[in-house]
Amino acid sequence: MYKFVQKDILGIQENSFIVDLLLDAILIYLGISAFNKNTNHQKILSLLVIAFSILGFAYNSTDIITYLNGLRELLIIPAVILFLEAVKKSPLVLFFFKEVKRFIFFFLALQIPCALYQFSQYGASDKVGGSLGAYSSGILTLTIFISLFFLTLFNSTFYTKSRFKALLPLTVFLLPVVLNETKITFIIIPIFILCVIQVKNFRSIISISIGCLILIGAVSSLYSDGTKKINNPIKEIFNKDFLEKYLTNEVEKGEDVPRFTKIAFASKLISEDSGNFLLGMEYGAFKGGTFLKTSPFAQKYNWLLLGSRPYIFYLLITGGLLLSLLILYQINKVLYAQFLNIKLNNFQTLFLRFIIIIIMLYNDAFRDRFFISIFFTIQILLTVLNWYEMRKIQYCQKIKVHLYE
């Protein structure tokens, strides 16, 4: 929220390094304080992140300030996982569940006026990032979809059995998504509907089809690319020429190096040296330039590091193959975490894994502390929700047995 107020309301464009540093320090402290309450497996994974970073720091002879500045954002993922795992085991977990549910609803409601204000100032563009601030449209879109995913399942558990009816009133919160130019929305919607409705019978298939048509139709009718209104955005976006230019175009033809080209270039760059292949090029390569100076490596490859950044591209440059595999494993491991022996169902796992894949190939949302916190929190909320659902089923079964005795 502070970035929205700072940049969009007050018009202050200076870097918020001190605030960012303070927030990162708080999250890392929470992770450290919860360290002993976690399993040995999770402890080892977290320590390996630090160990690999030290090896990379030593091998690449990175400046200590650059290294620490790059390491702090990387530590947010293990810190949040450690903290939430401790919360899940505490007596306050149900209180946490209720309060975070209220916060998610408030957050979604807040995005509407923020997005409308940004839309009135900048038009449909990446600057419509809601309370996350300008140029956060991709992260905002992913946050809205995973938040709606949880709220829909929550409403269908406690208020109405029909997931379609549970989703319908919540679609108003998709307004910020149609006000920015996030093209990935058209890929997310079908998977979102599929996993929310959860195919069990023919009625589910009908609900999914109707839901997809309504949402895609609504987004398509309002979609524009900057100031240009597009009559058929789906045809435009999935056009072969557009995809080639957007994802894999030659470097010299575009102002921003396309995403897949960046991944390919990063793979080639680290492959030139076995040490870089395993340990990456530099921790902190993506930091600096405002409060702190950029490193010589970042200055040399400034044209590559700026702009759109798939998360796997960030991991390869930062920590090479070892860090990439470790972080991927740690994120994926969370999807199998349990609450009182209850875990995510197949549709919930599919949706969250789909979001992970998008981030790996599309943007670097896992570098954003707010998104990291929301993503892993919602994983816990879903397992708690499944526990509630199981209790409700068991309670109904007991009543039926009692009635027929």
Buried (B, 14 or more C-beta within 10 A) or exposed (E): EEBBEBBBEEEEEEEBBEEBEEBBEEBBEBBBEBBEBBEEEBBEBBEBBEEBBBBBBEBBEBBEBBBBBBBBBBBBBBBBBBBBBBBBEEEEBEEBBEEBBEEBBEBBEBBBEBBBBBBEEBBBBBBBBBBBBBBBBBBBBBBBBBBBBBBBBBBBBEEEEBBBBBBBEBBEBBBBBBBBBBBBBBBBBBBBBBBBBBEEEEEBEEBBEEBBEBBBEBBBEBBBBEEEEBEEBBEBBEEEEEBEBBBEBEEEEEEBBBBBBBBEBBBEBBEEBEEBBBBBBBBBBBBBBEBBEBBEBBEEBEEBBBEBBBBBBBBBBBBBBBBBEBBBEBBEEBBEBEBEEBBBBEBBBBBBBBBBEBBBBBBBBBBBBBBBBBBBBBBBBBBBBBBBBEEEEEEEEEEEEEEEE
